[in-house]
Amino acid sequence: MERETTITIKGQVTIPAEIRAKLGLKPRDKVQFELEDDAVILRKSVSRIERHFGAVRVPKALDWRQEREAFEQGVAEEVAAEG
């Protein structure tokens, strides 16, 4: 797919609608440019959230009964320590 557009005085270009649709680009999305010899590759940037998704492992949650039991045990230990 080849499309031609004009560079403005500010160095801006309009990305043709077909290319925006193909890349899933919407207003305010960020894009990346990669220079490869005499060509430029345009890619949709991955958001910081998507880039770091899964970086922190979340411990498996206890069910509410186990959480309640752990809480009650903690309170009982605090009361026993005070007394």
ZITA-V492512 format. One record per residue. N is the residue number from 1. SS is DSSP state (a for helix, b for strand, c for the rest). PSI is psi in radians with two decimals (* if undefined). D_FIRST is the distance of its C-alpha to the first C-alpha in Angstrom with 1 decimal. Layout:
# ZITA-V492512
{{N/SS/PSI/D_FIRST} {N/SS/PSI/D_FIRST}}
This chain:
# ZITA-V492512
{{1/c/2.09/0.0} {2/c/2.32/3.8} {3/c/2.62/6.7} {4/c/2.43/10.3} {5/c/2.94/13.3} {6/c/2.45/16.9} {7/c/2.30/19.0} {8/c/3.02/22.2} {9/c/-0.56/25.6} {10/c/0.02/25.6} {11/c/0.30/22.5} {12/c/2.62/20.5} {13/c/2.76/17.0} {14/c/2.19/15.5} {15/c/2.14/12.6} {16/c/2.58/10.7} {17/a/-0.70/12.0} {18/a/-0.69/9.0} {19/a/-0.73/8.4} {20/a/-0.75/12.2} {21/a/-0.78/12.7} {22/a/-0.66/10.6} {23/a/-0.12/12.7} {24/c/0.56/15.7} {25/c/2.39/16.5} {26/c/2.85/19.5} {27/c/2.43/21.7} {28/c/-0.07/23.7} {29/c/2.69/21.5} {30/c/2.58/21.4} {31/b/2.78/18.5} {32/b/2.51/18.9} {33/b/2.33/17.6} {34/b/2.20/18.0} {35/b/2.16/18.5} {36/b/1.80/17.9} {37/c/-2.03/19.3} {38/c/0.36/17.5} {39/b/2.71/14.3} {40/b/2.32/14.2} {41/b/2.23/13.1} {42/b/2.21/13.2} {43/b/2.60/14.9} {44/b/2.30/17.0} {45/c/2.56/20.6} {46/c/2.35/23.1} {47/c/2.77/26.1} {48/a/-0.64/29.5} {49/a/-0.84/30.8} {50/a/-0.67/28.1} {51/a/-0.62/28.4} {52/a/0.04/32.2} {53/c/2.26/32.5} {54/c/-0.04/35.0} {55/c/-0.51/36.4} {56/c/2.19/39.7} {57/c/2.20/41.5} {58/c/2.21/43.3} {59/c/2.60/46.6} {60/c/2.28/47.0} {61/c/2.53/48.9} {62/c/2.75/52.4} {63/c/2.92/53.2} {64/a/-0.52/55.2} {65/a/-0.76/58.5} {66/a/-0.71/58.0} {67/a/-0.75/56.9} {68/a/-0.77/60.0} {69/a/-0.74/62.3} {70/a/-0.71/61.0} {71/a/-0.84/61.5} {72/a/-0.67/65.0} {73/a/-0.74/65.9} {74/a/-0.75/64.8} {75/a/-0.77/67.0} {76/a/-0.68/69.9} {77/a/-0.68/69.7} {78/a/-0.76/69.7} {79/a/-0.75/72.7} {80/a/-0.64/74.5} {81/a/-0.57/73.9} {82/a/-0.56/75.3} {83/c/*/78.4}}
